[in-house]
Amino acid sequence: MIQKRKVLGKGLGALIRGAEGTGGDYIKIPAEDIKPNRFQPRKTFEESSLKELAESIMEKGIIEPVIVRRDDTGYELIAGERRLRAAKLAGLKDIPAVIKDVSDEEAQELAIIENIQREGLNPIEQAEGFKSLMNRFGLLQEDVAKKVGKERASVANFLRLLKLPVDIRDEIAKGSVTMGHAKVMLSLEKESLQRDVCRQVITKGLSVRETESLVNKFNRIRRARRSSKTTPSPDAKYLEKEMQGIFGTKVSIKEKKGKGRIEIEFYSTEDLDRIFEIIRGIKR
């Protein structure tokens, strides 16, 4: 099993070489006998791209075989779903395939890695593929990066996309919003603001630079609001100090536009009774 896992993670070429090295060259299998991969990370297949591939297959045939494994009723695809779909579209009855003996775990790992290495997935599909590798096989970002041949920082950037709301992730998957736009939106804390920026990116056709300016504006407003809420005026600071001397405990004055509240802290029932007596004495 250990030796088999060394082959996995190196991509389709390693599997084919492994088959040939044991005298197991590809064979022709009826396309209708091959079931789709249960672990396929790719969610969408562009019809125009499949048609182009089908035309190429009709002209030149399938240059690279698909990878399958046996099951109770025939074969299950491991890698090469675009080729299989295009071959069926082209009307091929038989398709070249390499048969491998792999477990469910290995089939899923290979399906994810092979797809990512081909760079045919959209950013969200790639991010979900990375996350699936980490969750299912207990991998770290560094491990995933090595398996798929990417920098760790690149894997981290893809994974951050999954922190965005589902509707924004859908727009990224469709290509309405680029990964550059998405990285800028992630600097906003509130989902409502992220959605607002996403809407403006789509409706106004904002560039990444323009999106950065918009997000910076939102963040400046947020910081200004926080500052106004947390920094009391000089008069409020003076009154806080005076009241702390009267009550013998921490006093906070929260003010905003001439309104606000006074918070007097107490740490026991006796402390509360003591503060109450002070207030009642002041009233008299």
Secondary structure by P-SEA (a helix, b strand, c coil): caaaaaaccccaaaaaaaaaaaccccccccccccccccccccccccaaaaaaaaaaaaaccccbbbbbbbcccbbbbcccaaaaaaaaaacccbbbbbbbbccaaaaaaaaaaaaaaaccccaaaaaaaaaaaaaaccccaaaaaaaacccaaaaaaaaacccccaaaaaaaaaccccaaaaaaaaacccaaaaaaaaaaaaaacccaaaaaaaaaaaaaaaaaaaaaaccccaaaaaaaaaaaaaaccbbbbbbccccbbbbbbbccaaaaaaaaaaaaaaac
